[in-house]
Amino acid sequence: MSHILLINPKVHSASQSARVNALMSVSFPTSIAYLAGYLLKFQIEVTVVDEYVHPLDFETLSGMLLQLKEPRIVGISTVTLTASRAYELASWIKRATPDTVVIVGGIHATVVPDEVLAQPGVDLVVRGEGELVLKELVDRILAGMDPGNGVPGVSHRLEGTVVHNPLPPFLADLDEIPSIPFHLFAQHKERYSNFGVILGSRGCPYPCTFCSARSMSGMKYRFHSVERMLTDIRLLVRTYGQRTIHLIDDNIAVHKRHFMELCAGIIGEGLHLEASFQGSLRGDDARDDVLTMAKKANFSIIYFGLETGSERLMQVIRKKETVADVVDAIHRTHRHGIATGTTIIFGLPTETRKDRWDCMRLVRTLPLASVRFNTLAPYPGTQVYDELMAQNKITFKKDMVNFNVQYLWQGDDIPYVPDGNNRLELIFDTMFANLSFYLSPRGLRQIFTRSMAGGNVVKIKNKWYLDPSEALKMYLMFQYLFLRFLSVSVRMLFERSN
């Protein structure tokens, strides 16, 4: 029996169709996993709940709370799309056990702490990396002390006033954070598309305007030791039977020597014969020696954030690399025998319709195994959010449900449309780009032969077409997508005719 419950809340149901959700891949909840691991390092027992595999209702949550020892503590990690659910859970917690201390952290809490702390069920907000801060809060609460005063990185109420304590320095040695306690999640490992997950670094030195990661982990690049990463890989491969290891760093080779040593370690221990590896690279970091080593270490696919086909727009979003860099990297990676994937963002500031169609034509020429076309979601904490908010150009729906980058399949109220663009045309173009790729011969081949498709967001059961229940799920998803595409197409043409 523990004092602490950590929850990963689910995305608001209005952000994604239930028919699509039936086939959506479930990502491993690294945030609560690392928090749990850090508490366990100090022999502090913890219970974890990931709502994507264990949905909560009021009665179930109440029962779990009553099983906690007093004083009860609940930590909720949230991003923008799960914030409204986090607030609902907080209110349920206070309704069931009013004395429970509710702590909310994560990227959304970090960038808009006043909003989070204004929720009636929330007692404390943790800003930035949460492991050390949560540990100190837990120690204080269990000792009967005031948990908010003086703890760096905490926002709290003091005599009716909101106080934001200064942020602590970023942890320099990531190896102080223990390995993820995979045993807490192993009973659901088949539900996760990336149970074999490794986060080898934190921090990003690049200033992309659409990314909020720096708000959470800073711009200084820090990484785990090669020895620590190999320990985690061995655990996943040899204890939990994982045959694919996902390196979920924003960029696996910011520090080239570290990446080369990691690959050498994988090869030296024979892990490349037991599992394949996946990760993301910037185009300008994909040097031939890096790709050669990645191939030797059995990297099966590398993802590149192309984002756009326009060199002008690449400068607008401050990627600090060129379209040509990324295109060249994709071709060279393919020549090294490694599959490639990418993501594209439509609806960037100053983008034109011609930019989008030029990008689609470019993508068709590239040897890509995976592509996902999204519309821009200007999340709080990003430079583009600040700029567009100042211009009053962001559309907000209740609970920000329209901030899903694939909300275009759900509704028309995407959060931003660039000046000079038609909303329905932007939605149509993004839909058409996705459908034309995945209904092409290479896209259909993925659907029938791979376990993941749709830009790695759709999880497909092996030989799904022989399983009536899985085939029905696929049929209902495609029916929904087709009818939505047809609706947008008809309304776009009607607008043009008038």
N, C-alpha and C positions, 0 to 999 in steps of 0.2 A: 504494500500500500504506500502510495506516495502523496506528497503535498501538491505536486505540480502536474498540470495538464497542458500540453502544447497542441494547438490546433492549426491546421492548414485549411482555411475556408475555401469553399467552392466558388466558381464564377457565377454571377447572377444569371438566372435562367433566361432572362430577356436578351442576353448578349449572344446567344447561340441556339439554333433550332435543336429540338430534342431529337429529330431524325439524324442530324449531323452528329450530335453528341453520342448517339448510340455506337458510332464507329470512331470517335475521337480517341487518339492515344492519350494515355495518362502519364504525365511527367512526374518523376520522383521528386518529393518535397524536400529539397536540399536545405531550405532555410530552417525548418523545425528539426531536421535531422542533425544539422551541425549544432544547434542550440542544445538538443538532447544529449549529444555526445560530450559537449563541454561540461554540462552539469554532471553527467555520469563520471567524468574524470575525477570529480571531487566526491564521489560516492553519494550523490544526491539523486534519489530515485525520481523517475519521470514517466508519465504516461503520454503517448502520442496518438493523435487522431488526424488522419488525412481524409477530408470529406469526399475526395474523389473516389475513394474505395470504401469509405465507411460514413455515409451521409448521416447527419444528425437531425433529429427532431427534438422538440422541447423535452419530451419524456425521457428519451435516451440520454440527452445531455444532463438532465437533472439527476438521473441515476448515477452517471459517471461522477458528477460533482459530489454526491453524497458518499461515494466510496473514497474520496480523497481525505487525507488526514487534515485536521485544522492546524494552523491557518492554511486555507486553500488559496492556491495561486493558479491562474490561467493565463497563458501567453498565447497571443494570436498573431501570426505573421501575415501581412497583407500587402498585395499590390493594388493598383487602382481598380482593376476589374473585380477584385474580391472585397473591396472596402465595405460596400453596403452589407454584404453578408457578415463581415467581421462585426459591424455595428449591431446587426440583428442578434448574433451570438452573444455579444456583450450584454445586451438587454435581457436575453434569456437567462444568462448566468446570474445577473443581479436579482432577477425575479425568483429564481430557484434557491439561491444561496446568497443573500445580500452582502454578507461579510467577505465573500471571495474577492481577492485583489485581482483586477483585470488589467493586464499589461498588453499593449498593442505595439508591434514593431514592424519592420519591413520597409520597402522602398516608399510606399505611399505615406506611411506614418512619418518617415524621415523628411519628406519634402513638404507635407502639409500637416505638421503636428497640431496646429491650432484647430483645424477641422476635426481631427481624430479626437483630441482631448475635449472637444465640445460635445461629444456624444455622451449621453447620460450614464451609460454603463462602463465607460472607460476611466480607469483610475490613473494610469501612468502610460506615457509614450516613450519608447526607446528609439532614438535616432541613430542611424548609421549601423555599423557592424555590431551585432547584439550579444555575442557570446560573453565577453567580460562584463558588460553592463548588466545583463540578466543575472549572471552569477552574483554580483554584488547586491542587486535588488533582492534576490532570493535570500541571501545571508541576512540582510537587514530585516526582512519580513519575518523570517523564522526566529530571529532574535527579539522580535517585538519592537524594533526601532522604526523611526520615520523613514520610509523607503526612498522618498524623493529628494530631500534636501542634500545637496552637495554631491550627488552621484553624477559624474560626467555623462553626457549623452542622454539625460532624462529630461522630459518635459512633464510638469505636474502643476497642480493647482495649489496655491498658497494664499489662504485667507481671501479666496474669491478671485485672485489674480493668477493668470497663467505665467509660469516661470519656465524658461528654457535654459537648463544648465549648459555650460560650454561643452562642446564635443571633445572627447578624449582623442589623443593621437592614435593614428592607425597602428594596429599591431604589426610590428616589423617582422617577427619570426612566425610565419604561419604554422610551423610545426608545433607551436604551443597549443594549437587547436587539434584535438584528437581526431582520429578517423571517424567517419560516420558509423553509428551503431546499427549496421544493416540488420542485425537480428531483430530489432524492434519492428521492422517492416517486411521481414522475410515471408511471413504468412501470405502476403499479397504480392509477392514478387512477380508473378505471372501477369498481373494487371498493369504493371508499369512497362512502358515502351523503352525506358532507359534505366532499369534497376542497376545495371552495371555502370554507374555514374562516378566520374572523378572530376572534382574541381581543383585543378592544380595551381591556380593563381587567383589573385584579386587585384583590382585596380586596372585602369586603362589610360594610357598616355595620349589618346587621341580625342579631339574635341567635337565629334560628330553632333550636330545640332538636334538630332531626333532621339538621342540616347540619354537615359537618366542614370545609367550605371555609376557614373562618377559621383553622383550624389550619395551613393551608398558606400562605395569602396575606394573613392579617391582616384587621382590620376597617376599616382606612383604605382608602378607594377611590382607586385610582390609574389613570390611563388614558393610552393612547398619544395622540400628537398627531393631529389630523385629517389633516394632511399625510401622516403615516406610514400611517394607515389607508387613505387614498385610494391611496397607492402600492401597497399590498398588494392592494386591490380591482382596480386596473388590471392588475396582474400576473396575477391569477387569471382575470379576464375576457378580457383581450386576448392573453395568452400561453398560458394553459392552457384556454381555451374554456369556462370555467364560466358557466353561466346562472342558477345559484342561489348566492347568497352567504349563508353561515350565520354570524351574529354570535353566538358561543357564550358571551358574557358572562352572568353570573347575572341582570343587569339592564342593559339597554342605555341607560337614561335616568336613572341615578342623578344624573348631572350633566346637567341639562336643556340648558344652553347648548351643551355639547360635542356632544350628540346632534343638536341643531338645526343646528349648524355642519357636522356630518358629512353630514346629509341635504342641506343646501344644496350641499356640495361634490360629492356624488353627482349631484345634478341639474345643477350647473354644468358638470360634465365629460361629461354625457350618459350616465353609467353606468346610470342608471335605465331607459334605453331598450335596454340591452344585457343586463341581468340583473335578477332579482328578489332580494329580501332577506328574511331571516327573523331573528327574535330574540325574547328573553324580556323581559317587563316585570312589575313589580309593579302591582297594581290602582291603588294610590294615586299612582303616577307616570304613569299613562296619561291625562294631561290632554288636552283636545280639541285644543289647539294642537300638542301632540306627535304625536297621531294624524293630524292633518291633514298635518303635514310628513312623517310616515312614509308616508302614502298617496302623496304627491307623489313621494317617493323610490322608489316601487314596492316597498314591503314587502308581500309576498303573504300572510304569516301571522305572527301574534304569539302567543306562548305565555304563559299566566299560571299561576302555581302556586296554584290554588284550595285544594288539599290536603284540605279538608273543607267540609261544608255547615253545620257547627255553629259559631256564634259563641263558644260556651263552649270548644270544642276549639281554635279559633283563638287564644284566649288561652293555653291550656295549652301550645301549641307556640311561643308568643312570636313570632308573625309580625309583630306591630306594624302590622297592618292588619286590616280586617274582611272577613267574607264578603261583606257588602254592597258594599264597595269593589271587590272583584274581580268580582262579578257585574255591577255597573254598568259596569266597564271592558270586560268581554266584550261586553255589549250595545252600548256606544258604539263599540268597535272594529269590530264587525260593521256598524254603521250607516255607518261611514266607508268601508266597502267592503273591509275587510281581514279575511281569515279568522282564526279564533281556535282555539287549542288549550289544553289544560290537563292537569295531572296531579292525581290524588287519592291520598291515603295512607289506607288502612284499617288498623285495629288500633292507633290512637293510644292512649296512656295515658288511662284513664277513659272511653274510647269505649264506647257501647252499640250493640246491633244496630239499635235504632231510629235512632241517628245515621247509620248506614251507609245504611239504606233511605231516610231523609229526603234524604241526599246524592244518592243515585241519582235520586230524583224531581226534585231541583233540577237536576241535570245534564241531564236530558231536556228541561227547559224552555229550555236555553241554546243559542244558535246556534253550536255547536262543530263544527269540522271534524275535530278530533283530541282524543281523551281516552285516558288510560292510568290504570287503577286498579291501584295497587300495594299490597302490605302493608308495614308498617313494618319496615325493616332498621336496627336501632340500631347504626350503625357506630362502631368505636372512634374517639375524637376528638370525638364529639358529646356534648352535655349529656344527651340521653336515654340514651345508653349508660352514662354515669357513674351516673345515677340508678337505672337498672334493674339494673346490676351490683351496686350497694349493697344492692338488695333481693333479689338472687339470682333474678331473673326472666327471664334470657336463656337460651335453648336453643342450645347450640353443637354442631354436628356437626363431624366431623374436617375439618380444613382450612377450616372456616367456609363450606362449600359452600352452606349454607342461607341465607346472607346476601344472595343475589340477591333483589331486590325482587319478582321474578316466580317465585321458587322454588315457589310454591304449585302451579304446573303440573307440578312435578317430584316433590315429596314433601310429606308432611304436617308435617314438623318445621320449620315456619317459626320464626324466632328468638324471636318474642314474641307472646303473646296477652294482651290486657288482662284484668284481674280481672273476673269475672262473665261472661266470654264463653266460648263453646264453640269449640274449635280448628277443627273441621270446618265449623261454621257460618260462621266468619270466612273460611275458604278458599272455601266455596261462594259466599258473598256477593260476594267479589272476582272469582271466576270469572264469576258471573252478570252482574255489572256490566259486565265487558269484553265478554262474548259478546252481551249484549242490545244494546249499543251498536253493535258491528261486524256483527251480523246483522240490524240494522234497515235500512230502505231507504237512509238516508244512509250507513251504514257499508258496506253492500254496494256502493254507488256508488263509494266510495273504492277498494275492492278491485279493481273492474273498470276504473277510469279513472285512478287516481293511481299514482305510482311508489313511494309509501310508504303504509303503513297500520299498524294496531295501535299507535296512539300513536307513530308514526314509528320503530318498531323493526323492522318487517317491510318488506323491500325487494322490490318487485314489478316484474318485467320487463314492458315495454310489450306489451300483447296476449298476456299469459301463457297465456290460455286457448286460443290457437292453437298453442302450443308444447308438444308432448307431455311433454317432460322437465320443463318448468316447471309444467305442469298437475299432473303426478304429485307434485311437491314440495308444491304447495298441497293436494292431496288427502291426502297423508300427514300434513301438519301438522294439518289440520282433523280428520282421523281420530284423531290422537293427543290433541288438545285435547278432542274430544267424549268419548272413552273415559275420559280423566282426569276430566272433569266428571261423567260418569255414575257413575264409581266413588265420587267424593266424595259425590254426591247420595244414592246408595243407602246408604252407610255412615252418613251424617248421619241419614237417616230411620230406619235400624235403631237407632241410638243413642236417638232420640226414643221409639221404640216400646217400648224397654226402660227 
